[in-house]
Amino acid sequence: MEALPNDFMEFHPVHGSNVQLDYSATQATRVESFANGVCFSKHPLKPGEIFLIEIEDKELGWCGHLRIGLTARDPRGLQVVPEYSIPDLTDLGDSWVFAITRNHNKVTEEVDAGEGGHQPQEEPAGGQRLGRGEAENKGDATCKPKTFFTDSHLQIENVLIPRDKLVGRSRPGRFSHILDDLYKTNALPPTARRSRIGVLYVAKGPGRGDMHIVINGEDMGASAKGIPTKEPLYAVVDVFAATKCVRIVQVEYGFSSLQTLCRKSIQKHIVHRMAIDWLELPEALKHFCKYE
């Protein structure tokens, strides 16, 4: 895969009526109700380019969570932003959006084939929940072991994405040292605060591609297959119900920046990241080393 340019990701100025963006257009907060929280990426995604967000805040009392996907509809061409991504946006066509649940987000091959063996390659349906993910390749000698701790990049087809940005971290607090172990073992629930969820598509032939959703560093599989890629595809993030606020996480491709290399070097030589506070470093550098 060719190295992607490190474009700065932002939310589109066109969004749901209950959404408020911060000054950098990288944080989206639903300020009222539980709906009208649909957001889009400011620019179309390139093949293999991930749109990654972190859940910043939750709101109790609502049923349902974040929804994420892709749309071939230019947000500027919408007469009105749909109240819901599912089913309002998906019913318009050319949109593939999925609800993130606390469990059962992984897609299995059994989900792709219908009862009669039909493979819906041409126009995959949007607006469905991801597969239950209960089937495993038990007894399959060719099944590769997980390499979450050893691989520096997540590989999806021919796409490589740096893992260090894909998994969220706990914020400093009384029990942050306990939470760190949960993040390291990828046990953080998908709908929890600090969970990181991304969407991308990979090319699968002329004018077609597969959409993948990544949750805390793990690929959930091809959740929509054979989607048309001739038209620009925008990321869709629905800040829905119990999800109150999300922020975009910038992902570096190719060689790491000097800033990232310095952060990794500092983290390598400390027992726990909270010990960074004891180092004689500028506050901005301490913040970057602890949270990113």
Secondary structure as UniProt FT lines:
FT   TURN            17..18
FT   STRAND          19..21
FT   TURN            23..24
FT   STRAND          27..30
FT   STRAND          38..41
FT   TURN            47..48
FT   STRAND          51..58
FT   TURN            60..61
FT   STRAND          67..71
FT   HELIX           75..77
FT   HELIX           85..89
FT   HELIX           90..91
FT   STRAND          95..99
FT   HELIX           109..112
FT   TURN            115..116
FT   TURN            138..139
FT   TURN            141..142
FT   TURN            148..150
FT   STRAND          153..156
FT   TURN            157..158
FT   STRAND          159..162
FT   HELIX           163..165
FT   TURN            174..175
FT   HELIX           176..184
FT   TURN            185..186
FT   TURN            190..191
FT   TURN            193..194
FT   STRAND          196..203
FT   TURN            206..207
FT   STRAND          208..215
FT   TURN            216..217
FT   STRAND          218..228
FT   STRAND          234..238
FT   TURN            241..242
FT   STRAND          243..249
FT   HELIX           258..268
FT   HELIX           273..278
FT   HELIX           283..291
//
